């Protein structure tokens, strides 16, 4: 892939992200670049068509209302620019852009007007469905002649973006990719020398979906980075770290260093702030910020593994789970009332939940009683908190994903590949999961519905020896 192709893909990803966020300044800047690049221009027009199809499918129009999108966007632009001065229309907020009035295709204004038509379409549809009002004899939308001012539109529910981080087998280079949707191809966002850190949370979206945190290792040092979703503002936050977790407001991260000390760092800080925690000189790991932002859970190696909960300033430490939970990774329930972890000790492997208010533990899955030889290190809650997912080894040594209902304890096998290595993530709406596995004889990314149907390989990564994933919240 040459530099020009990489530049176009990065610009295309920034453009699609700006469409979702209503960032018209970025849209116009990229479209101005496309005016001198016919290949990029065609790519952007294809994205516009894809967005229209997605929105039309998600928000069908009433029978009395239709929007016809011309195949040639220059028609839209020409009609807008040639409208008579006496006609009732408002100029876009960026009047300098409108004044250009060139005779060639002005895809910037056309794309903006197309967006306005989309948001108007959705607004009308929502009003009718929510309030039962009918638009009597609605005229065809006159977005060409009467566009509203170019202000930030409301966000639309999207399928979510996927972040994938891989390490190449040959040269030990780590690459961070973005997939705008499960159906899109990955676009490289950043590349580093070194390997993926062997810890939890190697790649994690900020809760607001604007940034990605990740850690890579080289020469024995694992460093924490943050990068903006469009590939800009890459920043190294800390060196010699093990694992980390975002705060729910997306402004801070908590991490532990290689000595087992916990630190927090804000996105505007230059230096992390240590949390002064003393538990008999033990080392701490796997910090996890509660969804309500009030508490932090972590594992201590005291007494061969104990789980603690504390306030975000390090005070009010609560001893939640006593001894023999070595290497357990605590994960919060969406309501911040429970933690789930996988325990592996002399009594066997189990998925366990604990109530943070009364320390009451509950065994959700016992590997031995379910004909499973071993469980993976991590269990994760579904977005609605009703289901847990984890990896397990079957008796034939194959690794698969399993789902268990948190109330009924009904357990079922989800995947049919046998080649998982442990990386998986929920979709934002909890209807699907992505996970790694062998695809086309190389490391790849799969997706499956929560009922086990429609398992498919989304993409593969040649020469990849490790893969970690996360899906935007």
Protein Blocks (a to p, Z undefined) as FASTA:
>chain_A
ZZklmmmmmmmmmmmmmmmnopaklmmmmmmmmmmmmklmmmmmmmmmmmmmmmmmmmcc
dfkbccdddfblklmmmmmmmpcfkbccdddfblmlmmnopabdcfklmmmmmmmmmmmm
mmmmmmmmmnopacehiacdfkklmccddddddddddebiaddddddfklopacddddfb
fkbccddfbdcedddddbehkbccdfklpaccddddeehiacdddddfkopaiacfbghi
fbdcddfklpaccdddfkopacdddfkbmbdcdddddeehiacehiacdfklpaccdddf
ehhiaaddddfkopaiacfbgghighiacdddfklpaccdddddfkopcdddddfklopa
cdfbdfklnopabdcfbdcddfkopaccdddddfkopacdddddfklopacdfbfnopag
hiacddfkopaccddddeehiacdddddfkopaiacfbdcehiabdcddddZZ
